[in-house]
Amino acid sequence: MQRTSTRLINREYARLWCGQAVSTVGNYVFDTTLVLWIATVLGKDKVWAPAAVSGVMLSMGAAVLLVGPVAGVFVDRWDRYRTMLRSEVIRAVLVGALAIVALLPVSALPAYGWLGLVYTVVFAVEATGQFFGPARFAILSEIITGEVDRTRAAGIGQATMATAAIIGPPLGAPLLFVFGLQWALLINAASYLFSYLVIRSMRTDISELARTEPAGPERRSLGREFVEGLRFFAGNRILVALLTVAVIVQCGTGAMNALDVFFVTENLRTAPNLFGFMSTAFGVGAIAGSLWSGRVVQRLGARATIWLALLLTGMLFVGYSRQTHFWSGLVLLTACSIPVAMVNTALGPLLLQATPQEYLGRTMAVFNPVNQLASTFSVIAAGWLASTLLQDFHADLGGLHVGPVDTVFSVSGLLIVLAAGYAFLALPHGSGRTGTGAEAEAEPDPVSV
């Protein structure tokens, strides 16, 4: 097994992590700033402002669903190293161009013109990310070997995402209101350029490691390669099992995205201005879980970590749904985020073990869109139930008062418990206990919630 002396595993991973950390913070600043700008500047006092803000999220989701599956085929064809470099340049140019247009006064374009421009750029940036993400994931499988180091890398990645989620959004508001939209956009464009430069500084043979398929007449048609990837995925029982686990979990966790603001204000009886602390608490717990997960996976194995962490998550989520005070809810939500981070950390190495290099892009191209669909379905279903069928639902069961939102949350927690049971039964014993990663080329094991 490869052992390393650095805290960031090896030089190449450290560089890749550094670039991605900066660009991830930039992404959060970008998303937050656009949402605030549409809500408080472009759509100020307009009845269509909420729908216009939702359009940003829909543009992102549409890019994942429409471009993600096709992007996987090209990522498996192309040089992954150059794919990452070109993706960062394209994203920097797109966001930089929007920043230049943002120098114009708001009155220079009609509202629908601004929205059309924003939605187009958001879609294009997210679509380009569908090429960058799988390419980066495949590169990681080459520069990091062994389950221990891969688990450490996954944990560091999860902790970085959680940290960016805490740092990025609070930066968006002052950048917008003090310096203007264009400066927030330029910072995001600069973060992509920084990532590009860091990737360029990686060792020169990374490009050779990234090649998976010869060019020329041996290359098959796009459709045939896409179907071949689907057949590989469908024939891999561990990949199918992990995707099923992820979908069940998404159906449960999506309810929180849709209804947590109502739970905080109605069930926890808290002022709306304290809602942001819930996201911060979740991020803090996710950082802790990500950093601890390496040791947990090393002791228990990835399979046991996944089902035990899901079981704990579901139980904590049910407990959270029964809270009626802000501080107890805050504590339980923080505790809930710790096993969630462990699940996400354990899934990355399993995915790498399960998938040969030539199928990594297409495997990711199945996971991401299907998870996006499951999350979207969960958000819509939870919102519909709470506002229609369960709108006036109130009952007392065994001395406990139940209402619409906490009922949805309780069912969501039980769904996560169901996912834990399925993972226990469907994932074979011994999953995630390989020692080197060389044998990961043959048999499967993975997914991301």
C-alpha positions as a LaTeX table, in Angstrom:
\begin{tabular}{lrrr}
\hline
Residue & $x$ (\AA) & $y$ (\AA) & $z$ (\AA) \\
\hline
Met1 & 0.00 & 0.00 & 0.00 \\
Gln2 & 1.27 & 3.44 & $-0.83$ \\
Arg3 & 2.15 & 5.50 & 2.21 \\
Thr4 & 2.69 & 9.22 & 2.17 \\
Ser5 & 4.28 & 11.66 & 4.52 \\
Thr6 & 2.29 & 14.75 & 3.65 \\
Arg7 & $-1.07$ & 15.62 & 5.17 \\
Leu8 & $-2.50$ & 16.09 & 1.66 \\
Ile9 & $-1.39$ & 12.62 & 0.52 \\
Asn10 & 0.98 & 13.63 & $-2.30$ \\
Arg11 & 2.16 & 16.62 & $-4.27$ \\
Glu12 & $-0.20$ & 16.16 & $-7.22$ \\
Tyr13 & $-3.27$ & 15.73 & $-5.04$ \\
Ala14 & $-2.29$ & 18.78 & $-2.95$ \\
Arg15 & $-2.16$ & 20.92 & $-6.09$ \\
Leu16 & $-5.43$ & 19.58 & $-7.43$ \\
Trp17 & $-7.08$ & 20.11 & $-4.04$ \\
Cys18 & $-5.79$ & 23.67 & $-3.76$ \\
Gly19 & $-7.20$ & 24.69 & $-7.14$ \\
Gln20 & $-10.53$ & 23.01 & $-6.49$ \\
Ala21 & $-10.86$ & 24.55 & $-3.02$ \\
Val22 & $-10.48$ & 28.07 & $-4.41$ \\
Ser23 & $-12.85$ & 27.50 & $-7.34$ \\
Thr24 & $-15.46$ & 25.90 & $-5.05$ \\
Val25 & $-15.52$ & 28.97 & $-2.82$ \\
Gly26 & $-15.83$ & 31.04 & $-6.00$ \\
Asn27 & $-18.80$ & 28.93 & $-7.08$ \\
Tyr28 & $-20.63$ & 29.58 & $-3.82$ \\
Val29 & $-19.94$ & 33.30 & $-4.13$ \\
Phe30 & $-21.22$ & 33.19 & $-7.73$ \\
Asp31 & $-24.44$ & 31.34 & $-6.88$ \\
Thr32 & $-25.22$ & 33.42 & $-3.79$ \\
Thr33 & $-24.52$ & 36.72 & $-5.52$ \\
Leu34 & $-26.72$ & 35.95 & $-8.52$ \\
Val35 & $-29.62$ & 34.85 & $-6.30$ \\
Leu36 & $-29.33$ & 37.98 & $-4.14$ \\
Trp37 & $-28.99$ & 40.26 & $-7.17$ \\
Ile38 & $-32.11$ & 38.85 & $-8.83$ \\
Ala39 & $-34.11$ & 38.96 & $-5.58$ \\
Thr40 & $-33.03$ & 42.41 & $-4.31$ \\
Val41 & $-32.01$ & 44.39 & $-7.39$ \\
Leu42 & $-33.46$ & 43.09 & $-10.65$ \\
Gly43 & $-36.67$ & 41.71 & $-9.11$ \\
Lys44 & $-37.05$ & 44.17 & $-6.23$ \\
Asp45 & $-40.75$ & 44.50 & $-5.26$ \\
Lys46 & $-41.71$ & 42.34 & $-8.26$ \\
Val47 & $-44.19$ & 39.49 & $-7.84$ \\
Trp48 & $-42.13$ & 37.32 & $-10.22$ \\
Ala49 & $-38.91$ & 37.56 & $-8.15$ \\
Pro50 & $-39.27$ & 34.16 & $-6.39$ \\
Ala51 & $-39.90$ & 32.41 & $-9.69$ \\
Ala52 & $-36.93$ & 34.22 & $-11.23$ \\
Val53 & $-34.66$ & 33.03 & $-8.40$ \\
Ser54 & $-35.93$ & 29.48 & $-8.89$ \\
Gly55 & $-34.87$ & 29.77 & $-12.53$ \\
Val56 & $-31.21$ & 29.83 & $-11.44$ \\
Met57 & $-31.64$ & 26.47 & $-9.69$ \\
Leu58 & $-33.57$ & 25.06 & $-12.63$ \\
Ser59 & $-30.79$ & 26.11 & $-15.02$ \\
Met60 & $-28.25$ & 24.21 & $-12.92$ \\
Gly61 & $-30.44$ & 21.13 & $-12.71$ \\
Ala62 & $-31.16$ & 21.21 & $-16.44$ \\
Ala63 & $-27.44$ & 21.22 & $-17.21$ \\
Val64 & $-26.89$ & 18.14 & $-15.05$ \\
Leu65 & $-29.80$ & 16.26 & $-16.59$ \\
Leu66 & $-29.25$ & 17.23 & $-20.22$ \\
Val67 & $-25.47$ & 17.45 & $-20.53$ \\
Gly68 & $-24.26$ & 15.08 & $-17.82$ \\
Pro69 & $-25.09$ & 11.77 & $-19.55$ \\
Val70 & $-23.48$ & 12.80 & $-22.84$ \\
Ala71 & $-20.48$ & 14.43 & $-21.13$ \\
Gly72 & $-19.53$ & 11.09 & $-19.61$ \\
Val73 & $-18.94$ & 9.54 & $-23.02$ \\
Phe74 & $-16.63$ & 12.35 & $-24.09$ \\
Val75 & $-14.73$ & 12.31 & $-20.80$ \\
Asp76 & $-14.00$ & 8.62 & $-21.37$ \\
Arg77 & $-12.80$ & 9.45 & $-24.90$ \\
Trp78 & $-10.72$ & 12.53 & $-24.23$ \\
Asp79 & $-7.51$ & 13.24 & $-22.38$ \\
Arg80 & $-8.86$ & 13.95 & $-18.87$ \\
Tyr81 & $-6.02$ & 16.33 & $-17.99$ \\
Arg82 & $-6.67$ & 18.58 & $-20.99$ \\
Thr83 & $-10.42$ & 18.31 & $-20.39$ \\
Met84 & $-9.93$ & 19.83 & $-16.94$ \\
Leu85 & $-7.75$ & 22.63 & $-18.30$ \\
Arg86 & $-10.15$ & 23.53 & $-21.11$ \\
Ser87 & $-13.16$ & 23.39 & $-18.77$ \\
Glu88 & $-11.60$ & 25.91 & $-16.41$ \\
Val89 & $-10.78$ & 28.28 & $-19.27$ \\
Ile90 & $-14.31$ & 28.05 & $-20.66$ \\
Arg91 & $-15.88$ & 28.71 & $-17.27$ \\
Ala92 & $-13.56$ & 31.66 & $-16.62$ \\
Val93 & $-14.46$ & 33.19 & $-19.98$ \\
Leu94 & $-18.20$ & 32.68 & $-19.47$ \\
Val95 & $-18.28$ & 34.25 & $-16.02$ \\
Gly96 & $-15.84$ & 37.00 & $-17.06$ \\
Ala97 & $-18.06$ & 37.91 & $-20.01$ \\
Leu98 & $-21.09$ & 38.16 & $-17.70$ \\
Ala99 & $-19.05$ & 40.40 & $-15.38$ \\
Ile100 & $-18.30$ & 42.75 & $-18.27$ \\
Val101 & $-21.99$ & 42.96 & $-19.20$ \\
Ala102 & $-22.80$ & 43.56 & $-15.52$ \\
Leu103 & $-20.90$ & 46.86 & $-15.76$ \\
Leu104 & $-23.98$ & 48.19 & $-17.57$ \\
Pro105 & $-26.74$ & 49.77 & $-15.48$ \\
Val106 & $-29.70$ & 47.50 & $-14.78$ \\
Ser107 & $-31.90$ & 49.75 & $-16.91$ \\
Ala108 & $-29.76$ & 49.01 & $-19.99$ \\
Leu109 & $-31.58$ & 45.73 & $-20.58$ \\
Pro110 & $-35.16$ & 44.64 & $-19.88$ \\
Ala111 & $-35.63$ & 42.23 & $-16.98$ \\
Tyr112 & $-36.24$ & 39.27 & $-19.30$ \\
Gly113 & $-33.01$ & 40.10 & $-21.12$ \\
Trp114 & $-31.00$ & 40.02 & $-17.90$ \\
Leu115 & $-32.67$ & 36.81 & $-16.78$ \\
Gly116 & $-32.10$ & 35.14 & $-20.13$ \\
Leu117 & $-28.43$ & 36.10 & $-20.02$ \\
Val118 & $-27.98$ & 34.90 & $-16.43$ \\
Tyr119 & $-29.77$ & 31.61 & $-17.05$ \\
Thr120 & $-27.72$ & 30.96 & $-20.18$ \\
Val121 & $-24.41$ & 31.58 & $-18.40$ \\
Val122 & $-25.43$ & 29.51 & $-15.38$ \\
Phe123 & $-26.48$ & 26.64 & $-17.64$ \\
Ala124 & $-23.25$ & 26.85 & $-19.66$ \\
Val125 & $-21.02$ & 27.01 & $-16.56$ \\
Glu126 & $-22.81$ & 24.04 & $-14.98$ \\
Ala127 & $-22.73$ & 22.12 & $-18.28$ \\
Thr128 & $-18.97$ & 22.67 & $-18.53$ \\
Gly129 & $-18.67$ & 21.39 & $-14.97$ \\
Gln130 & $-20.22$ & 18.11 & $-16.12$ \\
Phe131 & $-17.00$ & 17.54 & $-18.09$ \\
Phe132 & $-14.65$ & 18.82 & $-15.40$ \\
Gly133 & $-16.06$ & 16.78 & $-12.50$ \\
Pro134 & $-15.75$ & 13.27 & $-14.01$ \\
Ala135 & $-12.37$ & 14.13 & $-15.54$ \\
Arg136 & $-11.05$ & 15.23 & $-12.15$ \\
Phe137 & $-12.49$ & 12.12 & $-10.50$ \\
Ala138 & $-10.72$ & 9.90 & $-13.03$ \\
Ile139 & $-7.42$ & 11.74 & $-12.52$ \\
Leu140 & $-7.75$ & 11.21 & $-8.77$ \\
Ser141 & $-7.97$ & 7.46 & $-9.34$ \\
Glu142 & $-4.56$ & 7.61 & $-11.04$ \\
Ile143 & $-2.68$ & 9.87 & $-8.65$ \\
Ile144 & $-4.08$ & 8.26 & $-5.46$ \\
Thr145 & $-3.88$ & 4.51 & $-4.91$ \\
Gly146 & $-4.93$ & 2.39 & $-1.95$ \\
Glu147 & $-8.20$ & 2.53 & $-0.04$ \\
Val148 & $-6.75$ & 4.39 & 2.95 \\
Asp149 & $-5.41$ & 7.28 & 0.89 \\
Arg150 & $-8.49$ & 7.36 & $-1.33$ \\
Thr151 & $-10.69$ & 7.54 & 1.74 \\
Arg152 & $-8.54$ & 10.31 & 3.17 \\
Ala153 & $-8.85$ & 12.20 & $-0.11$ \\
Ala154 & $-12.62$ & 11.77 & $-0.12$ \\
Gly155 & $-12.79$ & 13.02 & 3.47 \\
Ile156 & $-10.65$ & 16.04 & 2.65 \\
Gly157 & $-12.85$ & 16.76 & $-0.36$ \\
Gln158 & $-16.04$ & 16.58 & 1.72 \\
Ala159 & $-14.54$ & 18.81 & 4.40 \\
Thr160 & $-13.45$ & 21.30 & 1.74 \\
Met161 & $-16.96$ & 21.42 & 0.24 \\
Ala162 & $-18.49$ & 21.96 & 3.68 \\
Thr163 & $-15.98$ & 24.70 & 4.50 \\
Ala164 & $-16.65$ & 26.42 & 1.16 \\
Ala165 & $-20.39$ & 26.25 & 1.89 \\
Ile166 & $-19.75$ & 28.11 & 5.16 \\
Ile167 & $-17.30$ & 30.67 & 3.73 \\
Gly168 & $-18.72$ & 31.35 & 0.26 \\
Pro169 & $-22.33$ & 32.48 & 0.86 \\
Pro170 & $-21.48$ & 35.09 & 3.54 \\
Leu171 & $-18.95$ & 36.62 & 1.12 \\
Gly172 & $-21.57$ & 37.00 & $-1.63$ \\
Ala173 & $-23.74$ & 39.58 & 0.14 \\
Pro174 & $-21.02$ & 42.17 & 1.00 \\
Leu175 & $-19.42$ & 41.76 & $-2.41$ \\
Leu176 & $-22.73$ & 42.52 & $-4.08$ \\
Phe177 & $-23.92$ & 45.39 & $-1.90$ \\
Val178 & $-20.55$ & 47.06 & $-1.27$ \\
Phe179 & $-18.65$ & 46.51 & $-4.53$ \\
Gly180 & $-21.29$ & 45.48 & $-7.06$ \\
Leu181 & $-22.26$ & 42.37 & $-9.01$ \\
Gln182 & $-19.39$ & 42.62 & $-11.46$ \\
Trp183 & $-16.72$ & 42.26 & $-8.76$ \\
Ala184 & $-18.29$ & 39.13 & $-7.33$ \\
Leu185 & $-18.37$ & 37.66 & $-10.83$ \\
Leu186 & $-14.76$ & 38.63 & $-11.51$ \\
Ile187 & $-13.67$ & 36.90 & $-8.31$ \\
Asn188 & $-15.33$ & 33.68 & $-9.49$ \\
Ala189 & $-13.72$ & 34.00 & $-12.94$ \\
Ala190 & $-10.35$ & 34.50 & $-11.22$ \\
Ser191 & $-10.93$ & 31.36 & $-9.13$ \\
Tyr192 & $-11.28$ & 29.31 & $-12.32$ \\
Leu193 & $-8.08$ & 30.82 & $-13.70$ \\
Phe194 & $-6.29$ & 29.98 & $-10.45$ \\
Ser195 & $-7.51$ & 26.39 & $-10.73$ \\
Tyr196 & $-6.27$ & 26.30 & $-14.33$ \\
Leu197 & $-2.79$ & 27.46 & $-13.32$ \\
Val198 & $-2.57$ & 24.96 & $-10.48$ \\
Ile199 & $-3.60$ & 22.09 & $-12.75$ \\
Arg200 & $-1.02$ & 23.22 & $-15.32$ \\
Ser201 & 1.65 & 22.98 & $-12.61$ \\
Met202 & 1.02 & 19.25 & $-12.09$ \\
Arg203 & 3.64 & 16.86 & $-13.38$ \\
Thr204 & 3.77 & 16.44 & $-17.14$ \\
Asp205 & 3.03 & 12.71 & $-17.28$ \\
Ile206 & $-0.45$ & 13.22 & $-15.80$ \\
Ser207 & $-1.65$ & 13.73 & $-19.36$ \\
Glu208 & $-0.35$ & 10.29 & $-20.35$ \\
Leu209 & $-2.04$ & 8.67 & $-17.35$ \\
Ala210 & $-5.31$ & 10.28 & $-18.36$ \\
Arg211 & $-5.58$ & 8.65 & $-21.80$ \\
Thr212 & $-8.11$ & 5.85 & $-22.01$ \\
Glu213 & $-8.94$ & 5.34 & $-25.68$ \\
Pro214 & $-7.06$ & 5.64 & $-28.95$ \\
Ala215 & $-8.15$ & 8.20 & $-31.49$ \\
Gly216 & $-9.01$ & 7.48 & $-35.10$ \\
Pro217 & $-11.05$ & 4.81 & $-36.84$ \\
Glu218 & $-11.06$ & 2.50 & $-33.80$ \\
Arg219 & $-13.35$ & 4.92 & $-32.00$ \\
Arg220 & $-16.97$ & 3.85 & $-31.92$ \\
Ser221 & $-20.04$ & 6.03 & $-32.35$ \\
Leu222 & $-21.22$ & 8.25 & $-29.52$ \\
Gly223 & $-24.51$ & 6.37 & $-29.18$ \\
Arg224 & $-22.81$ & 2.99 & $-29.09$ \\
Glu225 & $-20.39$ & 4.06 & $-26.38$ \\
Phe226 & $-23.22$ & 5.56 & $-24.36$ \\
Val227 & $-25.25$ & 2.32 & $-24.57$ \\
Glu228 & $-22.14$ & 0.32 & $-23.71$ \\
Gly229 & $-21.71$ & 2.42 & $-20.58$ \\
Leu230 & $-25.32$ & 1.85 & $-19.57$ \\
Arg231 & $-24.93$ & $-1.89$ & $-20.04$ \\
Phe232 & $-21.80$ & $-1.93$ & $-17.94$ \\
Phe233 & $-23.56$ & $-0.01$ & $-15.19$ \\
Ala234 & $-26.72$ & $-2.13$ & $-15.28$ \\
Gly235 & $-24.65$ & $-5.33$ & $-15.18$ \\
Asn236 & $-22.68$ & $-4.22$ & $-12.15$ \\
Arg237 & $-24.77$ & $-5.21$ & $-9.15$ \\
Ile238 & $-22.79$ & $-3.15$ & $-6.66$ \\
Leu239 & $-23.10$ & 0.01 & $-8.73$ \\
Val240 & $-26.83$ & $-0.61$ & $-9.05$ \\
Ala241 & $-27.12$ & $-1.26$ & $-5.32$ \\
Leu242 & $-25.25$ & 1.92 & $-4.43$ \\
Leu243 & $-27.29$ & 4.01 & $-6.84$ \\
Thr244 & $-30.46$ & 2.59 & $-5.28$ \\
Val245 & $-29.19$ & 3.54 & $-1.83$ \\
Ala246 & $-28.40$ & 7.05 & $-3.04$ \\
Val247 & $-31.83$ & 7.52 & $-4.63$ \\
Ile248 & $-33.65$ & 6.38 & $-1.47$ \\
Val249 & $-31.54$ & 8.76 & 0.61 \\
Gln250 & $-32.15$ & 11.63 & $-1.82$ \\
Cys251 & $-35.88$ & 11.04 & $-1.54$ \\
Gly252 & $-35.50$ & 11.53 & 2.20 \\
Thr253 & $-33.03$ & 14.41 & 2.38 \\
Gly254 & $-34.70$ & 16.47 & $-0.35$ \\
Ala255 & $-37.54$ & 17.24 & 2.04 \\
Met256 & $-35.17$ & 19.23 & 4.23 \\
Asn257 & $-34.13$ & 21.44 & 1.31 \\
Ala258 & $-37.77$ & 22.19 & 0.58 \\
Leu259 & $-39.24$ & 22.55 & 4.07 \\
Asp260 & $-36.53$ & 23.24 & 6.65 \\
Val261 & $-37.19$ & 26.99 & 6.66 \\
Phe262 & $-40.82$ & 26.27 & 7.60 \\
Phe263 & $-39.75$ & 23.73 & 10.21 \\
Val264 & $-37.42$ & 26.27 & 11.82 \\
Thr265 & $-40.03$ & 29.04 & 11.94 \\
Glu266 & $-43.11$ & 26.94 & 12.81 \\
Asn267 & $-41.93$ & 23.85 & 14.72 \\
Leu268 & $-38.85$ & 25.33 & 16.36 \\
Arg269 & $-40.66$ & 28.68 & 16.85 \\
Thr270 & $-37.63$ & 30.63 & 15.71 \\
Ala271 & $-37.27$ & 33.97 & 13.89 \\
Pro272 & $-36.42$ & 33.63 & 10.18 \\
Asn273 & $-33.18$ & 35.58 & 10.62 \\
Leu274 & $-31.74$ & 32.64 & 12.61 \\
Phe275 & $-32.35$ & 30.16 & 9.80 \\
Gly276 & $-28.84$ & 30.69 & 8.43 \\
Phe277 & $-27.37$ & 29.20 & 11.61 \\
Met278 & $-28.89$ & 25.85 & 10.67 \\
Ser279 & $-26.85$ & 25.73 & 7.45 \\
Thr280 & $-23.73$ & 26.76 & 9.34 \\
Ala281 & $-24.31$ & 24.05 & 11.94 \\
Phe282 & $-24.78$ & 21.44 & 9.23 \\
Gly283 & $-21.55$ & 22.56 & 7.60 \\
Val284 & $-19.60$ & 22.38 & 10.85 \\
Gly285 & $-20.86$ & 18.85 & 11.50 \\
Ala286 & $-20.04$ & 17.84 & 7.93 \\
Ile287 & $-16.44$ & 19.04 & 8.36 \\
Ala288 & $-16.06$ & 16.99 & 11.53 \\
Gly289 & $-17.61$ & 13.90 & 9.94 \\
Ser290 & $-15.42$ & 14.20 & 6.87 \\
Leu291 & $-12.23$ & 14.43 & 8.90 \\
Trp292 & $-13.18$ & 11.50 & 11.16 \\
Ser293 & $-14.47$ & 9.30 & 8.37 \\
Gly294 & $-11.02$ & 8.11 & 7.23 \\
Arg295 & $-10.38$ & 6.37 & 10.54 \\
Val296 & $-13.91$ & 4.97 & 10.66 \\
Val297 & $-13.67$ & 3.48 & 7.16 \\
Gln298 & $-10.23$ & 2.09 & 7.91 \\
Arg299 & $-11.58$ & 0.30 & 11.01 \\
Leu300 & $-15.01$ & $-0.82$ & 9.76 \\
Gly301 & $-14.66$ & $-0.93$ & 5.99 \\
Ala302 & $-16.68$ & 1.15 & 3.52 \\
Arg303 & $-19.73$ & $-1.16$ & 3.46 \\
Ala304 & $-20.22$ & $-1.16$ & 7.23 \\
Thr305 & $-19.55$ & 2.59 & 7.42 \\
Ile306 & $-22.26$ & 3.29 & 4.85 \\
Trp307 & $-25.08$ & 1.27 & 6.39 \\
Leu308 & $-24.26$ & 2.17 & 9.99 \\
Ala309 & $-23.92$ & 5.88 & 9.16 \\
Leu310 & $-27.21$ & 5.83 & 7.24 \\
Leu311 & $-28.96$ & 4.09 & 10.12 \\
Leu312 & $-27.66$ & 6.72 & 12.55 \\
Thr313 & $-28.59$ & 9.53 & 10.14 \\
Gly314 & $-32.16$ & 8.30 & 9.79 \\
Met315 & $-32.63$ & 7.93 & 13.54 \\
Leu316 & $-31.21$ & 11.40 & 14.21 \\
Phe317 & $-33.37$ & 12.88 & 11.47 \\
Val318 & $-36.51$ & 11.38 & 13.02 \\
Gly319 & $-35.37$ & 12.83 & 16.37 \\
Tyr320 & $-34.84$ & 16.22 & 14.70 \\
Ser321 & $-38.39$ & 16.13 & 13.34 \\
Arg322 & $-39.76$ & 15.94 & 16.91 \\
Gln323 & $-37.91$ & 19.00 & 18.23 \\
Thr324 & $-39.78$ & 22.12 & 19.32 \\
His325 & $-36.89$ & 24.33 & 20.49 \\
Phe326 & $-34.22$ & 26.02 & 18.39 \\
Trp327 & $-31.13$ & 24.95 & 20.33 \\
Ser328 & $-32.09$ & 21.28 & 20.60 \\
Gly329 & $-32.86$ & 21.30 & 16.87 \\
Leu330 & $-29.51$ & 22.93 & 16.14 \\
Val331 & $-27.64$ & 20.29 & 18.13 \\
Leu332 & $-29.47$ & 17.37 & 16.49 \\
Leu333 & $-29.00$ & 18.79 & 13.00 \\
Thr334 & $-25.27$ & 19.15 & 13.64 \\
Ala335 & $-25.13$ & 15.57 & 14.88 \\
Cys336 & $-27.08$ & 14.41 & 11.81 \\
Ser337 & $-24.57$ & 15.99 & 9.41 \\
Ile338 & $-21.64$ & 13.97 & 10.86 \\
Pro339 & $-22.77$ & 10.50 & 9.61 \\
Val340 & $-24.01$ & 12.07 & 6.35 \\
Ala341 & $-20.44$ & 13.23 & 5.67 \\
Met342 & $-19.12$ & 9.78 & 6.51 \\
Val343 & $-21.46$ & 8.19 & 3.97 \\
Asn344 & $-20.32$ & 10.59 & 1.26 \\
Thr345 & $-16.68$ & 9.97 & 2.12 \\
Ala346 & $-17.03$ & 6.18 & 2.02 \\
Leu347 & $-18.82$ & 6.24 & $-1.34$ \\
Gly348 & $-15.99$ & 7.84 & $-3.33$ \\
Pro349 & $-13.41$ & 5.07 & $-2.88$ \\
Leu350 & $-16.10$ & 2.46 & $-3.53$ \\
Leu351 & $-16.93$ & 4.10 & $-6.83$ \\
Leu352 & $-13.28$ & 4.01 & $-7.86$ \\
Gln353 & $-12.97$ & 0.35 & $-6.84$ \\
Ala354 & $-16.07$ & $-0.58$ & $-8.79$ \\
Thr355 & $-15.28$ & 1.08 & $-12.10$ \\
Pro356 & $-12.47$ & 0.50 & $-14.60$ \\
Gln357 & $-10.78$ & 3.66 & $-15.87$ \\
Glu358 & $-12.45$ & 3.49 & $-19.29$ \\
Tyr359 & $-15.93$ & 3.65 & $-17.74$ \\
Leu360 & $-15.43$ & 6.28 & $-15.02$ \\
Gly361 & $-16.88$ & 9.15 & $-17.04$ \\
Arg362 & $-19.97$ & 7.23 & $-18.08$ \\
Thr363 & $-20.48$ & 5.87 & $-14.57$ \\
Met364 & $-20.50$ & 9.40 & $-13.15$ \\
Ala365 & $-22.82$ & 10.39 & $-15.99$ \\
Val366 & $-25.39$ & 7.92 & $-14.65$ \\
Phe367 & $-25.01$ & 8.76 & $-10.97$ \\
Asn368 & $-25.25$ & 12.54 & $-11.20$ \\
Pro369 & $-28.39$ & 12.87 & $-13.36$ \\
Val370 & $-30.27$ & 10.10 & $-11.53$ \\
Asn371 & $-29.45$ & 11.66 & $-8.17$ \\
Gln372 & $-30.49$ & 15.06 & $-9.50$ \\
Leu373 & $-33.82$ & 13.61 & $-10.60$ \\
Ala374 & $-34.36$ & 11.95 & $-7.22$ \\
Ser375 & $-33.56$ & 15.16 & $-5.37$ \\
Thr376 & $-35.85$ & 17.21 & $-7.61$ \\
Phe377 & $-38.68$ & 14.71 & $-7.16$ \\
Ser378 & $-38.21$ & 14.78 & $-3.39$ \\
Val379 & $-38.29$ & 18.58 & $-3.22$ \\
Ile380 & $-41.43$ & 18.77 & $-5.35$ \\
Ala381 & $-43.19$ & 15.94 & $-3.49$ \\
Ala382 & $-42.37$ & 17.37 & $-0.05$ \\
Gly383 & $-43.57$ & 20.85 & $-0.99$ \\
Trp384 & $-46.75$ & 19.47 & $-2.54$ \\
Leu385 & $-47.59$ & 17.27 & 0.45 \\
Ala386 & $-47.00$ & 20.03 & 3.00 \\
Ser387 & $-49.08$ & 22.56 & 1.06 \\
Thr388 & $-51.98$ & 20.32 & $-0.08$ \\
Leu389 & $-52.76$ & 16.93 & 1.45 \\
Leu390 & $-51.11$ & 17.64 & 4.80 \\
Gln391 & $-51.78$ & 21.37 & 4.94 \\
Asp392 & $-54.35$ & 21.13 & 7.76 \\
Phe393 & $-53.10$ & 17.88 & 9.25 \\
His394 & $-52.74$ & 17.92 & 13.03 \\
Ala395 & $-53.01$ & 14.98 & 15.41 \\
Asp396 & $-51.91$ & 13.73 & 18.81 \\
Leu397 & $-50.23$ & 10.31 & 18.90 \\
Gly398 & $-49.18$ & 8.92 & 22.25 \\
Gly399 & $-48.93$ & 12.40 & 23.73 \\
Leu400 & $-46.96$ & 13.75 & 20.72 \\
His401 & $-48.45$ & 16.46 & 18.54 \\
Val402 & $-47.76$ & 15.95 & 14.84 \\
Gly403 & $-48.23$ & 18.43 & 12.02 \\
Pro404 & $-47.54$ & 18.60 & 8.27 \\
Val405 & $-43.82$ & 19.47 & 8.17 \\
Asp406 & $-42.65$ & 17.24 & 11.03 \\
Thr407 & $-44.65$ & 14.36 & 9.55 \\
Val408 & $-42.83$ & 14.73 & 6.23 \\
Phe409 & $-39.50$ & 14.91 & 8.08 \\
Ser410 & $-40.30$ & 11.77 & 10.10 \\
Val411 & $-41.14$ & 9.84 & 6.94 \\
Ser412 & $-37.90$ & 11.16 & 5.37 \\
Gly413 & $-35.91$ & 9.84 & 8.33 \\
Leu414 & $-37.57$ & 6.44 & 8.00 \\
Leu415 & $-36.65$ & 6.39 & 4.30 \\
Ile416 & $-33.00$ & 6.89 & 5.26 \\
Val417 & $-33.30$ & 4.01 & 7.74 \\
Leu418 & $-34.74$ & 1.94 & 4.87 \\
Ala419 & $-31.70$ & 2.86 & 2.77 \\
Ala420 & $-29.46$ & 1.62 & 5.58 \\
Gly421 & $-31.25$ & $-1.73$ & 5.64 \\
Tyr422 & $-31.00$ & $-2.05$ & 1.88 \\
Ala423 & $-27.28$ & $-1.22$ & 1.96 \\
Phe424 & $-26.73$ & $-3.88$ & 4.63 \\
Leu425 & $-28.46$ & $-6.52$ & 2.48 \\
Ala426 & $-27.36$ & $-5.50$ & $-1.02$ \\
Leu427 & $-23.70$ & $-4.60$ & $-0.55$ \\
Pro428 & $-21.52$ & $-7.72$ & $-0.28$ \\
His429 & $-19.42$ & $-8.30$ & 2.80 \\
Gly430 & $-15.85$ & $-7.21$ & 2.28 \\
Ser431 & $-16.75$ & $-4.20$ & 0.08 \\
Gly432 & $-14.18$ & $-1.49$ & 0.47 \\
Arg433 & $-11.50$ & $-3.56$ & 2.17 \\
Thr434 & $-9.00$ & $-3.80$ & $-0.65$ \\
Gly435 & $-5.56$ & $-2.76$ & 0.32 \\
Thr436 & $-3.93$ & $-1.39$ & $-2.79$ \\
Gly437 & $-6.38$ & $-0.30$ & $-5.41$ \\
Ala438 & $-4.73$ & $-2.29$ & $-8.19$ \\
Glu439 & $-7.46$ & $-4.91$ & $-7.93$ \\
Ala440 & $-10.06$ & $-2.16$ & $-8.19$ \\
Glu441 & $-9.85$ & $-2.42$ & $-11.95$ \\
Ala442 & $-11.76$ & $-5.68$ & $-11.95$ \\
Glu443 & $-14.76$ & $-5.62$ & $-9.66$ \\
Pro444 & $-17.19$ & $-2.90$ & $-8.49$ \\
Asp445 & $-18.16$ & $-0.97$ & $-5.34$ \\
Pro446 & $-19.55$ & 2.82 & $-5.20$ \\
Val447 & $-21.83$ & 6.12 & $-5.29$ \\
Ser448 & $-22.41$ & 9.59 & $-3.88$ \\
Val449 & $-25.32$ & 10.95 & $-1.88$ \\
\hline
\end{tabular}
